[in-house]
Amino acid sequence: MDNQMPVIVGVTGASGSVLAKCTIDRFLECNIPVILTVSSAARIVWEKEMDSSFGEELEKWSSNKNFKFYQIGELAAPIASGTFATRGMVIVPASMSTVAALSQGLSDNLLRRAADVCFKEKRTVVMVPRETPLHAIHLRNLSDLAMMGTTILPPNPAFYLFQNSINDIVEFVVERIMVLFDVKSELPEKMQYKKD
Ligand SMILES: Cc1cc2nc3c(=O)[nH]c(=O)nc-3n(C[C@H](O)[C@H](O)[C@H](O)COP(=O)(O)O)c2cc1C
């Protein structure tokens, strides 16, 4: 894949803002252009969960030439159109609200429209849903999206590896996302099984 092809990162208001931050950091470290959009709820959750504000992180990312940000209401942004080529989209974390909207084909904000475009253009879509427990409607919506080709990647710990902290789990999930976008993963070198 052309390394200059951007990946879209959509951040919604599920718990797990750190997953979004580390995913964006990792793509940029690998010189993969990132186009970011975040929902209003994602900003609220970020301020509750993270040490640095969303605005501070946005300022840091914005100094990278490979980074572009669009507001959630910017429905005329390039990622709202299928003629703008991208390598696909990751929604991390994905709220049950956005999962429900996407499973019904709703495109009422930029994040949802960008995902809908990726579906119709048959591009890679990865979703990192975060909710527990899951009820039948959540599961049905996730199942419908999986049937359309979306990869559903719950942020589960690898209990078979040495994972001592939330950071280890985050790193593991982020590396799984990288693999799905053909970015070379550092995971095999870092993986340490509890028992061989
Ligand atoms: C602190 C906080 C944590 C939340 N965690 C979750 C969660 O883990 N999963 C979820 O589906 N919704 C969660 N929500 C609720 C969503 O933010 C809410 O449904 C919102 O409408 C989602 O909108 P969005 O999909 O446009 O981001 C949380 C809300 C707050 C304030």
The ligand as an SDF file (V2000), in Angstrom:
LIG
                    3D

 31 33  0  0  0  0  0  0  0  0999 V2000
  -17.4470    9.2070   30.9670 C   0  0  0  0  0  0  0  0  0  0  0  0
  -18.3120    8.5530   29.9450 C   0  0  0  0  0  0  0  0  0  0  0  0
  -18.0330    7.2540   29.5650 C   0  0  0  0  0  0  0  0  0  0  0  0
  -18.8190    6.6180   28.6030 C   0  0  0  0  0  0  0  0  0  0  0  0
  -18.4840    5.3450   28.2350 N   0  0  0  0  0  0  0  0  0  0  0  0
  -19.1850    4.7230   27.2630 C   0  0  0  0  0  0  0  0  0  0  0  0
  -18.7850    3.4310   26.8200 C   0  0  0  0  0  0  0  0  0  0  0  0
  -17.8170    2.8390   27.2880 O   0  0  0  0  0  0  0  0  0  0  0  0
  -19.4700    2.9030   25.7870 N   0  0  0  0  0  0  0  0  0  0  0  0
  -20.5300    3.5220   25.1890 C   0  0  0  0  0  0  0  0  0  0  0  0
  -21.0920    2.9720   24.2430 O   0  0  0  0  0  0  0  0  0  0  0  0
  -20.9400    4.7600   25.6050 N   0  0  0  0  0  0  0  0  0  0  0  0
  -20.2890    5.3710   26.6190 C   0  0  0  0  0  0  0  0  0  0  0  0
  -20.6670    6.6330   27.0370 N   0  0  0  0  0  0  0  0  0  0  0  0
  -21.8890    7.2240   26.4590 C   0  0  0  0  0  0  0  0  0  0  0  0
  -21.6310    7.9130   25.1110 C   0  0  0  0  0  0  0  0  0  0  0  0
  -20.6940    8.9540   25.2780 O   0  0  0  0  0  0  0  0  0  0  0  0
  -22.9600    8.4650   24.5660 C   0  0  0  0  0  0  0  0  0  0  0  0
  -23.8090    7.3980   24.2110 O   0  0  0  0  0  0  0  0  0  0  0  0
  -22.7740    9.3950   23.3870 C   0  0  0  0  0  0  0  0  0  0  0  0
  -24.0380    9.7870   22.9150 O   0  0  0  0  0  0  0  0  0  0  0  0
  -22.0010    8.7620   22.2550 C   0  0  0  0  0  0  0  0  0  0  0  0
  -21.9950    9.6490   21.1520 O   0  0  0  0  0  0  0  0  0  0  0  0
  -20.9920    9.4420   19.9270 P   0  0  0  0  0  0  0  0  0  0  0  0
  -21.1650    8.0340   19.4690 O   0  0  0  0  0  0  0  0  0  0  0  0
  -21.4370   10.4210   18.9210 O   0  0  0  0  0  0  0  0  0  0  0  0
  -19.6300    9.7210   20.4220 O   0  0  0  0  0  0  0  0  0  0  0  0
  -19.9170    7.2740   28.0140 C   0  0  0  0  0  0  0  0  0  0  0  0
  -20.1780    8.6070   28.3860 C   0  0  0  0  0  0  0  0  0  0  0  0
  -19.3960    9.2280   29.3370 C   0  0  0  0  0  0  0  0  0  0  0  0
  -19.6930   10.6580   29.7100 C   0  0  0  0  0  0  0  0  0  0  0  0
  1  2  1  0
  2  3  1  0
  2 30  2  0
  3  4  2  0
  4  5  1  0
  4 28  1  0
  5  6  2  0
  6  7  1  0
  6 13  1  0
  7  8  2  0
  7  9  1  0
  9 10  1  0
 10 11  2  0
 10 12  1  0
 12 13  2  0
 13 14  1  0
 14 15  1  0
 14 28  1  0
 15 16  1  0
 16 17  1  0
 16 18  1  0
 18 19  1  0
 18 20  1  0
 20 21  1  0
 20 22  1  0
 22 23  1  0
 23 24  1  0
 24 25  2  0
 24 26  1  0
 24 27  1  0
 28 29  2  0
 29 30  1  0
 30 31  1  0
M  END
$$$$
